[in-house]
């Protein structure tokens, strides 16, 4: 018997409740936005339990959907780029090829109603994340350049037997992880205001994009057709698991890393990343002279001088990496590996950021998923600092965070806060099946999970 599949019931498009003068103007994109044109959308969502008595009232789900739509419309007043579409301005003389967000000519954000004849336990109980979770999100396998014709934001609400999944897909040209959860938090805030006709939110987004001093905000790309800078990438067959690290376990990992280096400067995240890097490298069985890297997604907002506001809406991220051989990584221990990551992070200064931007102005590099990441590395993405479990939509606290197909490959690790709060974390790890089996048998790894 075939497993149940997601049934799509309806779709609609949601526009901002009111339009502002700012929302009628083009939004020009910064280098960090444009380099995302060929990678996938961000797909993250929350699984909620149905409140007691929810199924007894046949109007409960319809009422919830309407409240979600109404509050989304109000939220989009502030986050109006999410209701737009990408557009390309191209001309031959003088040569011009620029991509921007057109907020005025769009049907709005997409809203999908769906259902699945499975329970919450069917989603959370299996060892591996079930493949059906990928169907909780729109824009499956879409790349960001598709935002010329596809919505830049889709909310998909999937009703389960005893739960509701709210999946959010946002075009990665428009937002990074910080901006993604900024929007999600604001939407929850508006929802909890119970439909009050109040357009104020506690953290209004800042839409003025950052450009280095002396640079034109209308970036002329050296292309004549999008085939010159876009590509599609399908991940190999992988297993995906979510591993929980308690606050006590993380404290031990951090203490061990700092003790081995006789320092107190190594952070919890740096120590944990080093731990995962070493365990995955051992599980992959590399020869001692095989090069391996640990990449970290890093927020540039606080690294620029002067820093950008925390509520800057757009992309303001890069990746930094530490590289060594498998032999050195495993021989020198946790503290040594964590210190390499610590040095990589602290050396990512305003000077380094500006040098990268200057370099990008010469190369106009666009990330290609199939080329940018390699099977000898790991990539640590997302952040446990994002407020994920604080989002409520009349359903109480979420039970779990899950993601879609997007931007996954062998060695991708996404960091989420643990449901109990504190400094606990959940790690979503993607590995090829034989590597995952080896990781599950790794004593150093299992002792910490």
C-alpha positions in Angstrom: 0.0 0.0 0.0 1.3 3.4 -0.9 1.8 5.8 2.0 -0.6 8.8 2.3 0.3 11.8 0.3 -0.5 15.5 0.9 -3.8 16.6 -0.7 -3.8 20.2 -2.0 -7.2 21.7 -1.4 -7.0 25.4 -2.4 -4.8 28.3 -3.0 -5.1 32.1 -2.9 -2.9 35.1 -3.0 -2.5 37.6 -0.2 -1.6 41.2 -0.7 -0.6 43.8 1.9 -3.7 45.2 3.6 -2.5 48.7 2.8 0.1 49.9 0.3 2.7 52.5 1.2 4.6 54.8 -1.1 7.7 52.9 -0.3 6.1 49.6 -1.5 5.4 51.1 -4.9 9.1 51.6 -5.7 11.6 49.0 -6.9 13.7 47.3 -4.3 17.3 47.1 -5.6 19.4 44.2 -4.4 22.7 44.1 -2.7 25.6 41.7 -3.6 24.6 39.3 -0.8 21.1 39.1 -2.3 22.2 38.6 -5.9 24.6 35.8 -5.1 21.6 33.7 -4.0 19.9 33.7 -7.5 20.8 30.1 -8.2 20.2 28.4 -4.9 16.9 27.2 -3.4 14.2 29.0 -1.4 14.4 28.9 2.4 11.9 26.3 3.6 11.2 26.1 7.4 8.0 25.4 9.3 6.5 24.5 12.6 4.4 21.5 13.6 1.6 22.3 16.1 -0.7 20.0 18.0 -4.4 20.6 17.6 -5.9 22.1 20.8 -8.5 20.0 22.7 -11.9 20.0 21.0 -10.4 21.4 17.7 -11.8 18.5 15.6 -15.2 18.7 17.3 -16.0 22.1 15.7 -16.1 21.7 11.9 -15.4 25.4 11.5 -12.2 25.4 13.6 -9.8 24.9 10.7 -11.6 27.3 8.4 -11.6 30.0 11.2 -7.9 29.4 11.7 -7.2 29.7 8.0 -9.0 33.0 7.8 -7.2 34.5 10.8 -3.9 33.4 9.3 -4.7 35.1 6.0 -5.9 38.3 7.7 -2.9 38.6 9.9 -0.6 37.8 7.0 -2.1 40.6 5.0 -1.4 43.0 7.9 2.2 41.7 8.3 2.9 42.2 4.6 2.2 45.9 5.0 5.6 45.9 6.8 7.3 43.1 4.8 6.0 44.2 1.4 8.9 42.8 -0.7 7.6 39.3 0.2 4.4 40.1 -1.8 6.3 41.1 -4.9 8.1 39.4 -7.7 11.6 39.5 -9.1 12.0 41.5 -12.3 14.9 42.0 -14.8 15.6 45.3 -16.5 17.6 44.5 -19.7 18.7 46.7 -22.6 21.4 46.6 -25.3 22.5 50.2 -25.5 23.9 51.1 -23.2 24.3 47.6 -21.9 22.2 46.9 -18.8 21.2 43.8 -16.9 19.8 44.4 -13.4 17.5 42.3 -11.2 15.3 43.9 -8.6 12.1 43.3 -6.6 8.9 44.7 -8.2 6.5 45.1 -5.4 3.8 46.9 -7.5 3.1 44.3 -10.2 2.3 41.1 -8.4 -0.7 39.0 -7.3 0.9 38.8 -3.8 2.1 36.0 -1.5 0.7 32.5 -2.1 -1.4 30.8 0.5 -2.1 27.0 0.2 -4.5 24.8 2.2 -3.6 21.1 2.3 -4.3 18.0 4.3 -2.6 14.7 5.1 -4.1 11.6 6.7 -1.3 11.1 9.1 -0.8 11.9 12.8 1.8 14.0 14.6 3.5 10.8 15.8 3.8 9.6 12.2 5.9 12.7 11.5 8.0 12.7 14.7 8.4 9.1 15.8 10.4 7.6 12.9 14.2 7.7 13.3 14.6 9.6 10.0 12.6 12.6 9.0 9.9 11.1 6.7 10.1 12.3 3.0 6.5 13.4 3.1 7.6 16.4 5.2 9.1 17.9 1.9 5.5 18.1 0.7 4.7 20.6 3.5 6.4 23.3 1.5 5.8 25.1 -1.8 8.6 25.8 -4.3 10.0 22.3 -4.2 13.4 22.3 -6.0 12.7 25.9 -7.3 15.7 28.2 -7.5 15.4 31.8 -6.4 15.6 33.1 -10.0 12.2 31.5 -10.4 10.8 34.3 -8.3 10.3 36.2 -11.6 7.2 34.1 -12.1 6.7 32.3 -8.7 5.7 33.9 -5.4 8.5 35.2 -3.2 6.6 33.9 -0.2 4.3 30.9 0.2 2.5 29.9 3.4 1.2 26.3 3.3 -1.1 25.1 6.1 -1.3 21.3 6.1 -4.0 19.8 8.4 -3.0 16.4 10.0 -5.3 14.1 12.0 -4.2 15.7 15.3 -1.9 18.5 14.2 -1.3 21.4 11.9 1.9 22.2 10.0 2.6 25.8 9.0 5.3 25.7 6.3 6.9 28.9 5.1 8.9 29.2 1.8 10.8 32.5 1.2 12.9 33.4 -1.7 16.5 33.5 -0.5 17.3 36.5 -2.7 14.8 38.5 -0.6 15.8 37.2 2.9 18.4 35.3 4.9 17.7 33.3 8.0 17.6 36.3 10.3 15.1 38.1 8.0 13.1 34.8 7.6 12.4 34.5 11.3 12.0 38.2 11.7 9.0 38.0 9.4 7.7 34.8 11.0 8.0 36.4 14.5 6.2 39.6 13.3 3.4 37.5 11.7 2.9 35.6 15.0 2.8 39.0 16.8 0.1 40.3 14.5 -1.9 37.1 14.8 -1.8 37.3 18.6 -3.1 40.8 18.5 -6.4 39.1 17.6 -7.2 41.0 14.5 -7.0 44.4 16.0 -6.7 47.1 13.3 -3.3 48.1 14.5 -0.5 48.2 12.0 2.3 48.7 14.5 4.8 45.9 15.3 7.6 45.8 17.8 10.4 45.4 15.3 9.7 47.1 11.9 12.0 45.8 9.2 14.5 48.1 7.6 14.3 47.8 3.8 17.1 50.2 2.7 19.7 47.8 1.3 23.3 48.1 2.2 25.8 49.0 -0.6 29.5 49.8 0.0 30.3 53.5 -0.1 30.7 54.8 -3.6 28.8 52.0 -5.3 25.7 52.4 -7.3 22.6 50.6 -5.8 21.5 49.6 -9.3 23.9 46.8 -9.9 24.6 46.1 -13.6 25.3 42.4 -13.9 27.6 41.2 -16.7 25.1 38.8 -18.2 22.7 38.8 -21.2 20.6 35.7 -20.2 19.9 33.9 -16.9 21.2 30.6 -18.3 24.7 32.2 -17.8 24.4 32.2 -14.0 21.7 29.7 -13.0 21.7 25.9 -12.7 19.6 23.2 -11.1 20.9 20.7 -8.6 19.4 17.5 -7.3 20.8 16.1 -4.1 22.0 12.5 -3.9 19.9 10.0 -1.9 20.4 11.0 1.8 19.1 10.2 5.2 18.0 13.1 7.4 17.9 12.9 11.2 17.3 15.4 14.0 19.6 14.9 17.0 19.0 16.6 20.3 21.8 18.1 22.4 20.8 19.0 26.0 22.1 22.0 27.7 24.2 19.8 30.0 25.7 17.9 27.0 26.6 21.2 25.2 28.2 22.5 28.4 30.5 19.5 28.6 31.5 19.8 24.9 32.3 23.5 25.4 34.2 22.9 28.6 36.2 20.1 27.0 37.2 22.3 24.0 38.2 25.2 26.1 40.1 23.0 28.6 42.2 21.4 25.8 43.2 24.8 24.6 43.6 26.4 28.0 41.2 29.2 27.1 37.6 30.4 27.8 37.1 32.0 24.4 35.6 29.1 22.4 31.8 29.4 22.2 29.3 26.7 22.5 28.5 26.8 18.8 32.2 26.7 17.8 32.8 23.7 20.1 29.7 21.9 18.8 30.6 22.6 15.2 34.0 21.2 15.8 32.5 18.1 17.5 30.2 17.4 14.5 33.0 18.1 12.0 35.2 15.5 13.7 32.5 12.9 14.1 31.3 13.2 10.5 34.8 13.1 9.1 35.5 9.9 11.1 32.2 8.4 9.8 33.2 9.2 6.2 36.4 7.2 6.7 38.7 9.6 4.9 42.3 8.9 4.4 44.6 11.0 6.6 45.7 13.3 3.7 42.2 14.1 2.5 41.3 17.8 2.9 38.2 18.6 4.8 36.4 21.8 5.7 33.9 23.1 8.2 31.8 26.0 6.8 29.8 28.3 9.0 27.1 30.7 7.9 28.0 34.0 9.4 25.9 37.2 9.9 27.7 40.3 8.6 25.3 42.8 10.3 27.4 43.1 13.4 30.7 42.8 11.7 30.4 45.9 9.5 31.7 49.2 10.9 29.3 50.8 11.6 27.2 47.8 12.1 23.9 47.3 10.3 20.7 47.2 12.5 19.6 43.8 13.6 16.3 44.4 11.8 18.0 45.0 8.4 15.7 43.0 6.0 17.5 41.1 3.2 20.6 39.0 3.0 23.7 39.9 5.0 25.5 36.6 5.3 28.5 34.9 4.1 30.2 31.6 4.7 33.6 31.2 6.4 35.5 28.0 6.7 38.4 26.2 8.4 40.3 23.6 6.4 42.7 20.9 7.4 43.4 17.3 6.6 41.3 14.5 8.1 44.5 13.2 9.8 45.1 16.5 11.5 41.5 17.0 12.5 41.2 13.6 14.2 44.7 13.5 15.7 44.7 16.9 17.4 41.4 16.6 19.2 38.2 18.6 19.8 39.9 21.7 21.3 42.3 22.1 18.4 39.4 21.8 15.8 37.3 24.3 17.8 40.2 26.8 18.0 40.5 26.7 14.2 36.8 27.6 13.9 37.2 30.3 16.6 40.1 31.9 14.7 38.1 31.8 11.5 35.1 33.6 13.1 37.1 36.3 14.9 39.2 37.0 11.8 36.0 37.8 9.8 36.2 41.5 10.4 34.8 44.6 8.6 38.0 44.6 6.5 37.4 41.1 5.4 33.7 41.8 4.6 34.6 44.8 2.5 37.3 43.0 0.6 34.8 40.2 -0.2 32.3 42.8 -1.6 35.1 44.5 -3.7 36.0 41.1 -5.0 32.4 40.3 -5.8 32.1 43.5 -7.8 34.8 42.1 -10.1 33.5 38.5 -10.4 29.8 38.8 -9.8 29.9 35.3 -8.4 26.6 33.5 -8.1 26.4 30.4 -5.8 25.8 27.1 -7.6 24.7 24.4 -5.2 26.3 21.6 -7.3 29.7 23.3 -7.3 29.9 25.3 -4.1 29.6 22.5 -1.6 31.8 19.4 -1.6 31.4 15.9 -0.1 34.5 16.3 2.1 33.1 19.2 4.1 30.2 20.0 6.4 28.1 23.2 6.4 26.6 24.6 9.6 23.5 26.7 8.7 20.6 28.3 10.4 21.0 29.3 14.1 19.7 28.3 17.5 19.5 32.0 18.3 16.5 32.5 16.1 13.2 32.7 17.9 11.4 29.7 16.4 9.3 28.3 19.3 8.1 31.7 20.3 5.7 31.7 17.3 2.1 30.8 18.2 -1.0 31.0 16.1 -3.7 30.1 18.6 -2.4 26.5 18.7 0.0 26.7 21.7 3.7 26.0 21.4 5.0 24.1 18.4 6.1 20.5 18.9 9.0 20.6 16.4 10.7 22.5 13.6 11.1 20.9 10.2 12.5 21.9 6.8 11.9 21.0 3.2 14.1 19.7 0.4 15.8 23.1 -0.2 19.6 23.6 0.0 20.3 20.1 1.4 23.3 18.0 0.5 25.7 15.5 2.1 27.1 17.2 5.1 24.5 19.9 5.6 23.7 20.6 9.3 21.0 23.0 10.4 20.9 24.3 14.0 17.7 24.9 15.8 16.9 25.8 19.4 15.8 22.9 21.6 12.1 22.9 22.5 12.9 23.1 26.2 14.8 26.4 25.7 18.0 27.4 27.5 21.0 26.6 25.4 19.8 23.2 24.2 19.9 22.6 20.5 18.5 20.3 17.8 20.7 19.5 14.9 19.2 18.4 11.5 21.9 16.4 9.8 21.9 15.2 6.2 24.3 12.5 5.1 24.4 9.7 2.6 22.9 6.5 4.1 26.2 4.7 4.7 27.8 7.8 6.4 24.7 8.2 8.6 24.9 4.6 9.7 28.5 5.1 10.6 27.7 8.3 12.5 25.0 6.5 14.5 27.7 3.9 15.6 30.3 6.5 16.5 30.8 6.3 20.3 32.1 9.9 20.7 29.0 11.2 18.9 26.4 9.0 20.6 27.8 9.8 24.1 26.8 13.5 23.5 23.3 13.1 21.9 
